[in-house]
Amino acid sequence: MTFALSCRDVRRTFPTPSGPLEVLAGVDLDVEPGEVVAILGPSGSGKTTLLHLLAGLDRPTSGEVWWGDLAVHERPPRAWARERAAHVGLVFQDPHLVGELDATANVELPGRFAGRRTPGRARDLLADVGLAERAHAHPATLSGGERQRVALARAWYLDPPLLLADEPTGSLDRATAAQVFERLVDLARSHGRAVVMVTHDEGLVRDVDARYRLAGGRLTRDATDAP
């Protein structure tokens, strides 16, 4: 099987005044197309570090990261800028919308950068996340949950096989967080796309295919989820 995402013995060490600090100590993960995976762990456990490696935004100290058959670990992050847009959608805790653009134009940004704009796609994606009526609204007039749903629609614009989300509901209240997470899962499953979401929110990630926990630099699958 060709996985949407795979990593093998991924390690990341950072230099500190007191010596090397190993944040990830040999992480293995396989994510199938259409699978929704949650990685749980408290702040400081290395979740964001791992997600940056999986996204090709950083390079592991050692180990392998693969997007399908692309060996991400073999090239520096800057070399993956164009391929990343085609293979990976990214959602962060801060939606990073452009204030001067309306919701539709924000969703279209990946297509503009890649030279692959598709008429009507932004409108359709905004409808998918429940924002058809807000297509021409600017970020300043949107609620926190609406801004995050625009960011989610933007991440799907180029129809990447993989979406990586870093605490995408971390700044939202419980009800709004649940709505955003539900939209994320629905979109992934309706389009057969893989999702890896890192979060500290245990109660949020009930409807997922697998849950992993990051602690001590290692990733382990919840026993209740094991096949």
C-alpha atoms as an extended CHARMM CRD file, in Angstrom:
* protein
*
       227  EXT
         1         1  MET       CA              0.0000000000        0.0000000000        0.0000000000  PROA      1               0.0000000000
         2         2  THR       CA              1.1190000000        3.5570000000       -0.7600000000  PROA      2               0.0000000000
         3         3  PHE       CA              0.3530000000        5.6740000000        2.2950000000  PROA      3               0.0000000000
         4         4  ALA       CA             -0.7440000000        9.2880000000        2.0150000000  PROA      4               0.0000000000
         5         5  LEU       CA              1.8400000000        9.9820000000        4.7290000000  PROA      5               0.0000000000
         6         6  SER       CA              4.5040000000        7.8230000000        6.2860000000  PROA      6               0.0000000000
         7         7  CYS       CA              7.4170000000        8.4470000000        8.6150000000  PROA      7               0.0000000000
         8         8  ARG       CA             10.0810000000        6.1050000000        9.9380000000  PROA      8               0.0000000000
         9         9  ASP       CA             12.2600000000        6.5930000000       13.0300000000  PROA      9               0.0000000000
        10        10  VAL       CA             11.9310000000       10.3720000000       12.8390000000  PROA      10              0.0000000000
        11        11  ARG       CA             14.1240000000       12.1960000000       15.3110000000  PROA      11              0.0000000000
        12        12  ARG       CA             14.5460000000       15.9110000000       15.9040000000  PROA      12              0.0000000000
        13        13  THR       CA             17.2350000000       17.3390000000       18.1460000000  PROA      13              0.0000000000
        14        14  PHE       CA             17.7540000000       21.0310000000       18.8920000000  PROA      14              0.0000000000
        15        15  PRO       CA             20.9560000000       22.6230000000       20.2330000000  PROA      15              0.0000000000
        16        16  THR       CA             20.6720000000       24.3330000000       23.6230000000  PROA      16              0.0000000000
        17        17  PRO       CA             23.2360000000       26.0240000000       25.8860000000  PROA      17              0.0000000000
        18        18  SER       CA             23.2230000000       22.9100000000       28.0640000000  PROA      18              0.0000000000
        19        19  GLY       CA             23.5820000000       20.4970000000       25.1660000000  PROA      19              0.0000000000
        20        20  PRO       CA             21.4170000000       18.7730000000       22.5410000000  PROA      20              0.0000000000
        21        21  LEU       CA             17.7000000000       18.4890000000       23.3330000000  PROA      21              0.0000000000
        22        22  GLU       CA             15.9780000000       15.5240000000       21.6920000000  PROA      22              0.0000000000
        23        23  VAL       CA             12.3200000000       16.4740000000       21.1730000000  PROA      23              0.0000000000
        24        24  LEU       CA             11.3970000000       13.5050000000       18.9770000000  PROA      24              0.0000000000
        25        25  ALA       CA             13.0840000000       10.2100000000       19.7640000000  PROA      25              0.0000000000
        26        26  GLY       CA             12.0940000000        7.9050000000       16.9210000000  PROA      26              0.0000000000
        27        27  VAL       CA              8.5480000000        8.4510000000       15.6360000000  PROA      27              0.0000000000
        28        28  ASP       CA              6.8310000000        6.0020000000       13.2650000000  PROA      28              0.0000000000
        29        29  LEU       CA              3.4670000000        6.7460000000       11.6170000000  PROA      29              0.0000000000
        30        30  ASP       CA              1.4890000000        5.5230000000        8.6030000000  PROA      30              0.0000000000
        31        31  VAL       CA             -1.6630000000        7.2830000000        7.4210000000  PROA      31              0.0000000000
        32        32  GLU       CA             -3.8150000000        5.7400000000        4.7080000000  PROA      32              0.0000000000
        33        33  PRO       CA             -5.7420000000        7.7410000000        2.0890000000  PROA      33              0.0000000000
        34        34  GLY       CA             -9.0400000000        8.8350000000        3.6300000000  PROA      34              0.0000000000
        35        35  GLU       CA             -7.9020000000        8.1480000000        7.2060000000  PROA      35              0.0000000000
        36        36  VAL       CA             -8.4440000000       10.7600000000        9.9260000000  PROA      36              0.0000000000
        37        37  VAL       CA             -5.7660000000       10.6360000000       12.6350000000  PROA      37              0.0000000000
        38        38  ALA       CA             -5.4600000000       12.6450000000       15.8450000000  PROA      38              0.0000000000
        39        39  ILE       CA             -2.1980000000       13.1390000000       17.7140000000  PROA      39              0.0000000000
        40        40  LEU       CA             -2.7750000000       14.0650000000       21.3380000000  PROA      40              0.0000000000
        41        41  GLY       CA             -0.3990000000       15.4680000000       23.8780000000  PROA      41              0.0000000000
        42        42  PRO       CA              0.0770000000       18.3720000000       26.2790000000  PROA      42              0.0000000000
        43        43  SER       CA              1.7430000000       21.6300000000       25.3310000000  PROA      43              0.0000000000
        44        44  GLY       CA              5.4880000000       21.1530000000       25.0070000000  PROA      44              0.0000000000
        45        45  SER       CA              5.2850000000       17.4820000000       24.0530000000  PROA      45              0.0000000000
        46        46  GLY       CA              6.6070000000       18.0910000000       20.5360000000  PROA      46              0.0000000000
        47        47  LYS       CA              3.3390000000       17.9530000000       18.5640000000  PROA      47              0.0000000000
        48        48  THR       CA              4.0360000000       21.0960000000       16.5430000000  PROA      48              0.0000000000
        49        49  THR       CA              7.6150000000       20.0030000000       15.9080000000  PROA      49              0.0000000000
        50        50  LEU       CA              6.3130000000       16.7140000000       14.5310000000  PROA      50              0.0000000000
        51        51  LEU       CA              3.6980000000       18.4070000000       12.3660000000  PROA      51              0.0000000000
        52        52  HSD       CA              6.3040000000       20.7490000000       10.8760000000  PROA      52              0.0000000000
        53        53  LEU       CA              8.4180000000       17.7440000000        9.9350000000  PROA      53              0.0000000000
        54        54  LEU       CA              5.4280000000       15.9520000000        8.4050000000  PROA      54              0.0000000000
        55        55  ALA       CA              4.6340000000       19.1100000000        6.4100000000  PROA      55              0.0000000000
        56        56  GLY       CA              8.1810000000       19.5000000000        5.1300000000  PROA      56              0.0000000000
        57        57  LEU       CA              8.4960000000       22.8410000000        6.9220000000  PROA      57              0.0000000000
        58        58  ASP       CA             11.4540000000       21.4660000000        8.8780000000  PROA      58              0.0000000000
        59        59  ARG       CA             13.8890000000       18.6270000000        8.2770000000  PROA      59              0.0000000000
        60        60  PRO       CA             14.3880000000       15.7360000000       10.7030000000  PROA      60              0.0000000000
        61        61  THR       CA             17.7370000000       15.2580000000       12.3620000000  PROA      61              0.0000000000
        62        62  SER       CA             17.4150000000       11.6780000000       11.1680000000  PROA      62              0.0000000000
        63        63  GLY       CA             14.6890000000        9.3950000000        9.8630000000  PROA      63              0.0000000000
        64        64  GLU       CA             12.3580000000        9.4550000000        6.8730000000  PROA      64              0.0000000000
        65        65  VAL       CA              9.1830000000       11.3480000000        5.9440000000  PROA      65              0.0000000000
        66        66  TRP       CA              7.1880000000       10.3940000000        2.8400000000  PROA      66              0.0000000000
        67        67  TRP       CA              4.2270000000       11.9550000000        1.0240000000  PROA      67              0.0000000000
        68        68  GLY       CA              3.1450000000        8.9540000000       -0.9880000000  PROA      68              0.0000000000
        69        69  ASP       CA              6.3170000000        8.1020000000       -2.9190000000  PROA      69              0.0000000000
        70        70  LEU       CA              7.9990000000       11.4950000000       -2.3620000000  PROA      70              0.0000000000
        71        71  ALA       CA             10.9420000000       11.3720000000        0.0670000000  PROA      71              0.0000000000
        72        72  VAL       CA             10.4620000000       14.6550000000        1.9330000000  PROA      72              0.0000000000
        73        73  HSD       CA             13.4460000000       14.1040000000        4.2300000000  PROA      73              0.0000000000
        74        74  GLU       CA             15.9030000000       14.0680000000        1.3140000000  PROA      74              0.0000000000
        75        75  ARG       CA             15.5470000000       17.7680000000        0.4440000000  PROA      75              0.0000000000
        76        76  PRO       CA             15.5600000000       21.0260000000        2.4660000000  PROA      76              0.0000000000
        77        77  PRO       CA             12.2010000000       22.6490000000        3.2800000000  PROA      77              0.0000000000
        78        78  ARG       CA             12.5200000000       25.4260000000        0.6720000000  PROA      78              0.0000000000
        79        79  ALA       CA             12.8570000000       22.8240000000       -2.0700000000  PROA      79              0.0000000000
        80        80  TRP       CA              9.3680000000       21.5150000000       -1.2810000000  PROA      80              0.0000000000
        81        81  ALA       CA              7.4460000000       24.7840000000       -1.5940000000  PROA      81              0.0000000000
        82        82  ARG       CA              5.7950000000       23.9630000000       -4.9300000000  PROA      82              0.0000000000
        83        83  GLU       CA              5.2220000000       20.2610000000       -4.1860000000  PROA      83              0.0000000000
        84        84  ARG       CA              3.8310000000       21.1060000000       -0.7470000000  PROA      84              0.0000000000
        85        85  ALA       CA              1.0300000000       23.1580000000       -2.2520000000  PROA      85              0.0000000000
        86        86  ALA       CA             -0.0240000000       20.1860000000       -4.3860000000  PROA      86              0.0000000000
        87        87  HSD       CA              0.3530000000       17.4650000000       -1.7600000000  PROA      87              0.0000000000
        88        88  VAL       CA             -0.3970000000       19.0530000000        1.6280000000  PROA      88              0.0000000000
        89        89  GLY       CA             -3.0590000000       21.4060000000        2.9440000000  PROA      89              0.0000000000
        90        90  LEU       CA             -2.1580000000       23.2340000000        6.1470000000  PROA      90              0.0000000000
        91        91  VAL       CA             -4.4090000000       24.6400000000        8.8780000000  PROA      91              0.0000000000
        92        92  PHE       CA             -3.0310000000       26.3780000000       11.9540000000  PROA      92              0.0000000000
        93        93  GLN       CA             -4.4980000000       27.7500000000       15.1770000000  PROA      93              0.0000000000
        94        94  ASP       CA             -4.3120000000       31.2240000000       13.6410000000  PROA      94              0.0000000000
        95        95  PRO       CA             -6.1630000000       31.1470000000       10.3010000000  PROA      95              0.0000000000
        96        96  HSD       CA             -3.7360000000       33.6890000000        8.7400000000  PROA      96              0.0000000000
        97        97  LEU       CA             -6.3400000000       35.2620000000        6.4510000000  PROA      97              0.0000000000
        98        98  VAL       CA             -5.5020000000       38.3290000000        4.3480000000  PROA      98              0.0000000000
        99        99  GLY       CA             -7.5880000000       41.1770000000        5.7420000000  PROA      99              0.0000000000
       100       100  GLU       CA             -7.8760000000       43.0690000000        2.4630000000  PROA      100             0.0000000000
       101       101  LEU       CA             -9.4340000000       40.0640000000        0.6890000000  PROA      101             0.0000000000
       102       102  ASP       CA            -12.9240000000       38.6670000000        1.0990000000  PROA      102             0.0000000000
       103       103  ALA       CA            -13.5600000000       35.0280000000        2.0220000000  PROA      103             0.0000000000
       104       104  THR       CA            -13.6820000000       33.8650000000       -1.5950000000  PROA      104             0.0000000000
       105       105  ALA       CA            -10.3910000000       35.5280000000       -2.5070000000  PROA      105             0.0000000000
       106       106  ASN       CA             -8.7260000000       34.1110000000        0.6100000000  PROA      106             0.0000000000
       107       107  VAL       CA             -9.8140000000       30.5860000000       -0.3510000000  PROA      107             0.0000000000
       108       108  GLU       CA             -8.4750000000       31.1100000000       -3.8840000000  PROA      108             0.0000000000
       109       109  LEU       CA             -4.9760000000       32.1100000000       -2.7430000000  PROA      109             0.0000000000
       110       110  PRO       CA             -3.3530000000       28.6470000000       -3.1830000000  PROA      110             0.0000000000
       111       111  GLY       CA             -4.6870000000       28.5180000000       -6.7380000000  PROA      111             0.0000000000
       112       112  ARG       CA             -3.2990000000       31.9830000000       -7.4980000000  PROA      112             0.0000000000
       113       113  PHE       CA              0.1540000000       31.0530000000       -6.2040000000  PROA      113             0.0000000000
       114       114  ALA       CA              0.1510000000       27.7360000000       -8.0840000000  PROA      114             0.0000000000
       115       115  GLY       CA             -1.3780000000       29.1290000000      -11.2780000000  PROA      115             0.0000000000
       116       116  ARG       CA             -4.3010000000       26.7110000000      -10.8950000000  PROA      116             0.0000000000
       117       117  ARG       CA             -7.4200000000       28.7790000000      -10.2620000000  PROA      117             0.0000000000
       118       118  THR       CA            -10.6690000000       26.8660000000      -10.8230000000  PROA      118             0.0000000000
       119       119  PRO       CA            -13.8090000000       28.9440000000      -11.4340000000  PROA      119             0.0000000000
       120       120  GLY       CA            -16.4360000000       28.3010000000       -8.7930000000  PROA      120             0.0000000000
       121       121  ARG       CA            -14.2680000000       26.0740000000       -6.5790000000  PROA      121             0.0000000000
       122       122  ALA       CA            -13.8740000000       28.6130000000       -3.7750000000  PROA      122             0.0000000000
       123       123  ARG       CA            -17.6350000000       29.1790000000       -3.7440000000  PROA      123             0.0000000000
       124       124  ASP       CA            -18.2780000000       25.4270000000       -3.5750000000  PROA      124             0.0000000000
       125       125  LEU       CA            -15.7900000000       24.9400000000       -0.7500000000  PROA      125             0.0000000000
       126       126  LEU       CA            -17.2710000000       27.7920000000        1.2530000000  PROA      126             0.0000000000
       127       127  ALA       CA            -20.6610000000       26.1320000000        0.8550000000  PROA      127             0.0000000000
       128       128  ASP       CA            -19.1260000000       22.8510000000        2.0630000000  PROA      128             0.0000000000
       129       129  VAL       CA            -18.0130000000       24.5260000000        5.2970000000  PROA      129             0.0000000000
       130       130  GLY       CA            -21.3440000000       26.2970000000        5.7520000000  PROA      130             0.0000000000
       131       131  LEU       CA            -20.2900000000       29.7710000000        4.6380000000  PROA      131             0.0000000000
       132       132  ALA       CA            -22.0750000000       30.2040000000        1.3150000000  PROA      132             0.0000000000
       133       133  GLU       CA            -23.7520000000       33.3510000000        2.6430000000  PROA      133             0.0000000000
       134       134  ARG       CA            -20.4270000000       34.8340000000        3.7800000000  PROA      134             0.0000000000
       135       135  ALA       CA            -18.5160000000       34.4160000000        0.5200000000  PROA      135             0.0000000000
       136       136  HSD       CA            -17.9410000000       38.1700000000        0.1180000000  PROA      136             0.0000000000
       137       137  ALA       CA            -17.3330000000       38.9800000000        3.7830000000  PROA      137             0.0000000000
       138       138  HSD       CA            -13.9290000000       40.2260000000        4.9030000000  PROA      138             0.0000000000
       139       139  PRO       CA            -12.0830000000       38.5900000000        7.8280000000  PROA      139             0.0000000000
       140       140  ALA       CA            -12.7550000000       41.5020000000       10.1990000000  PROA      140             0.0000000000
       141       141  THR       CA            -16.5050000000       40.8440000000        9.9140000000  PROA      141             0.0000000000
       142       142  LEU       CA            -16.2380000000       37.0850000000       10.4900000000  PROA      142             0.0000000000
       143       143  SER       CA            -16.3580000000       35.2800000000       13.8210000000  PROA      143             0.0000000000
       144       144  GLY       CA            -13.3980000000       33.1880000000       14.9870000000  PROA      144             0.0000000000
       145       145  GLY       CA            -15.1080000000       29.9810000000       13.9080000000  PROA      145             0.0000000000
       146       146  GLU       CA            -15.9870000000       31.4410000000       10.5030000000  PROA      146             0.0000000000
       147       147  ARG       CA            -12.4130000000       32.5640000000        9.9220000000  PROA      147             0.0000000000
       148       148  GLN       CA            -11.1640000000       29.0840000000       10.7480000000  PROA      148             0.0000000000
       149       149  ARG       CA            -13.6540000000       27.5240000000        8.3430000000  PROA      149             0.0000000000
       150       150  VAL       CA            -12.4030000000       29.8630000000        5.6000000000  PROA      150             0.0000000000
       151       151  ALA       CA             -8.8760000000       28.6420000000        6.3750000000  PROA      151             0.0000000000
       152       152  LEU       CA            -10.1160000000       25.0550000000        6.1450000000  PROA      152             0.0000000000
       153       153  ALA       CA            -11.7140000000       25.6960000000        2.7520000000  PROA      153             0.0000000000
       154       154  ARG       CA             -8.4690000000       27.3360000000        1.5860000000  PROA      154             0.0000000000
       155       155  ALA       CA             -6.4580000000       24.2780000000        2.6440000000  PROA      155             0.0000000000
       156       156  TRP       CA             -8.6280000000       22.0720000000        0.3970000000  PROA      156             0.0000000000
       157       157  TYR       CA             -8.5380000000       24.3980000000       -2.6240000000  PROA      157             0.0000000000
       158       158  LEU       CA             -5.9030000000       22.4450000000       -4.5920000000  PROA      158             0.0000000000
       159       159  ASP       CA             -7.4510000000       19.1410000000       -3.4900000000  PROA      159             0.0000000000
       160       160  PRO       CA             -4.3000000000       17.8340000000       -1.7610000000  PROA      160             0.0000000000
       161       161  PRO       CA             -4.2950000000       14.1590000000       -0.6890000000  PROA      161             0.0000000000
       162       162  LEU       CA             -3.2090000000       15.1490000000        2.8250000000  PROA      162             0.0000000000
       163       163  LEU       CA             -4.2860000000       17.8260000000        5.3090000000  PROA      163             0.0000000000
       164       164  LEU       CA             -2.2260000000       18.6470000000        8.4000000000  PROA      164             0.0000000000
       165       165  ALA       CA             -3.8490000000       20.6720000000       11.1570000000  PROA      165             0.0000000000
       166       166  ASP       CA             -2.0230000000       22.1650000000       14.1470000000  PROA      166             0.0000000000
       167       167  GLU       CA             -4.4400000000       22.9360000000       17.0060000000  PROA      167             0.0000000000
       168       168  PRO       CA             -6.9680000000       24.3290000000       14.4860000000  PROA      168             0.0000000000
       169       169  THR       CA             -9.6230000000       24.7720000000       17.1820000000  PROA      169             0.0000000000
       170       170  GLY       CA             -7.3150000000       25.8470000000       19.9980000000  PROA      170             0.0000000000
       171       171  SER       CA             -8.5670000000       29.4430000000       20.1270000000  PROA      171             0.0000000000
       172       172  LEU       CA            -12.2790000000       28.6100000000       19.7820000000  PROA      172             0.0000000000
       173       173  ASP       CA            -14.9780000000       27.9450000000       22.3610000000  PROA      173             0.0000000000
       174       174  ARG       CA            -16.1650000000       24.3630000000       22.8160000000  PROA      174             0.0000000000
       175       175  ALA       CA            -19.2700000000       24.5410000000       20.6080000000  PROA      175             0.0000000000
       176       176  THR       CA            -17.4820000000       26.3470000000       17.7660000000  PROA      176             0.0000000000
       177       177  ALA       CA            -14.4850000000       23.9990000000       18.0000000000  PROA      177             0.0000000000
       178       178  ALA       CA            -16.7810000000       21.0020000000       17.6250000000  PROA      178             0.0000000000
       179       179  GLN       CA            -18.3990000000       22.5460000000       14.5370000000  PROA      179             0.0000000000
       180       180  VAL       CA            -15.0560000000       23.2500000000       12.8600000000  PROA      180             0.0000000000
       181       181  PHE       CA            -13.7560000000       19.7750000000       13.6490000000  PROA      181             0.0000000000
       182       182  GLU       CA            -16.9330000000       18.1900000000       12.2820000000  PROA      182             0.0000000000
       183       183  ARG       CA            -16.5420000000       20.1220000000        9.0260000000  PROA      183             0.0000000000
       184       184  LEU       CA            -12.9110000000       19.0180000000        8.7650000000  PROA      184             0.0000000000
       185       185  VAL       CA            -13.7840000000       15.3380000000        9.2040000000  PROA      185             0.0000000000
       186       186  ASP       CA            -16.7750000000       15.5190000000        6.8530000000  PROA      186             0.0000000000
       187       187  LEU       CA            -14.7060000000       17.0820000000        4.0780000000  PROA      187             0.0000000000
       188       188  ALA       CA            -11.9090000000       14.5540000000        4.4940000000  PROA      188             0.0000000000
       189       189  ARG       CA            -14.2090000000       11.5710000000        4.3460000000  PROA      189             0.0000000000
       190       190  SER       CA            -16.3960000000       12.8540000000        1.5220000000  PROA      190             0.0000000000
       191       191  HSD       CA            -13.3060000000       13.4720000000       -0.6430000000  PROA      191             0.0000000000
       192       192  GLY       CA            -11.2340000000       10.4730000000        0.4900000000  PROA      192             0.0000000000
       193       193  ARG       CA             -8.4220000000       12.6200000000        1.8490000000  PROA      193             0.0000000000
       194       194  ALA       CA             -6.1190000000       11.8930000000        4.7840000000  PROA      194             0.0000000000
       195       195  VAL       CA             -5.9870000000       14.1780000000        7.8210000000  PROA      195             0.0000000000
       196       196  VAL       CA             -3.4940000000       14.4040000000       10.6640000000  PROA      196             0.0000000000
       197       197  MET       CA             -4.5630000000       16.7820000000       13.4210000000  PROA      197             0.0000000000
       198       198  VAL       CA             -2.5390000000       17.5660000000       16.5250000000  PROA      198             0.0000000000
       199       199  THR       CA             -4.4070000000       18.7890000000       19.5680000000  PROA      199             0.0000000000
       200       200  HSD       CA             -4.4090000000       18.7780000000       23.3540000000  PROA      200             0.0000000000
       201       201  ASP       CA             -8.2250000000       18.5170000000       23.4220000000  PROA      201             0.0000000000
       202       202  GLU       CA             -9.1600000000       14.9550000000       24.3740000000  PROA      202             0.0000000000
       203       203  GLY       CA            -12.9090000000       15.5480000000       24.1400000000  PROA      203             0.0000000000
       204       204  LEU       CA            -12.7940000000       16.9010000000       20.6080000000  PROA      204             0.0000000000
       205       205  VAL       CA            -11.3930000000       13.9160000000       18.7160000000  PROA      205             0.0000000000
       206       206  ARG       CA            -13.9720000000       11.1890000000       19.1870000000  PROA      206             0.0000000000
       207       207  ASP       CA            -14.9360000000       10.5850000000       15.5800000000  PROA      207             0.0000000000
       208       208  VAL       CA            -11.5050000000        9.6890000000       14.1910000000  PROA      208             0.0000000000
       209       209  ASP       CA             -9.9860000000        6.5320000000       12.7530000000  PROA      209             0.0000000000
       210       210  ALA       CA             -6.9670000000        6.4660000000       15.0540000000  PROA      210             0.0000000000
       211       211  ARG       CA             -5.6580000000        8.3490000000       18.0580000000  PROA      211             0.0000000000
       212       212  TYR       CA             -1.9880000000        8.5830000000       18.9620000000  PROA      212             0.0000000000
       213       213  ARG       CA             -0.2570000000       10.0890000000       21.9730000000  PROA      213             0.0000000000
       214       214  LEU       CA              3.0790000000       11.8680000000       21.9060000000  PROA      214             0.0000000000
       215       215  ALA       CA              5.0540000000       11.6630000000       25.1240000000  PROA      215             0.0000000000
       216       216  GLY       CA              8.7550000000       11.4210000000       25.8610000000  PROA      216             0.0000000000
       217       217  GLY       CA              9.4870000000       12.0080000000       22.1950000000  PROA      217             0.0000000000
       218       218  ARG       CA              7.6730000000        8.8380000000       21.1130000000  PROA      218             0.0000000000
       219       219  LEU       CA              4.3250000000        8.2140000000       19.4610000000  PROA      219             0.0000000000
       220       220  THR       CA              2.0510000000        5.4160000000       20.6260000000  PROA      220             0.0000000000
       221       221  ARG       CA             -1.3930000000        4.4140000000       19.3970000000  PROA      221             0.0000000000
       222       222  ASP       CA             -4.2500000000        4.2890000000       21.8980000000  PROA      222             0.0000000000
       223       223  ALA       CA             -4.9120000000        0.6790000000       22.8040000000  PROA      223             0.0000000000
       224       224  THR       CA             -8.6680000000        1.0890000000       22.1920000000  PROA      224             0.0000000000
       225       225  ASP       CA             -7.9250000000        2.1110000000       18.5810000000  PROA      225             0.0000000000
       226       226  ALA       CA             -5.4390000000       -0.6280000000       17.7770000000  PROA      226             0.0000000000
       227       227  PRO       CA             -6.5140000000       -2.9670000000       14.9680000000  PROA      227             0.0000000000
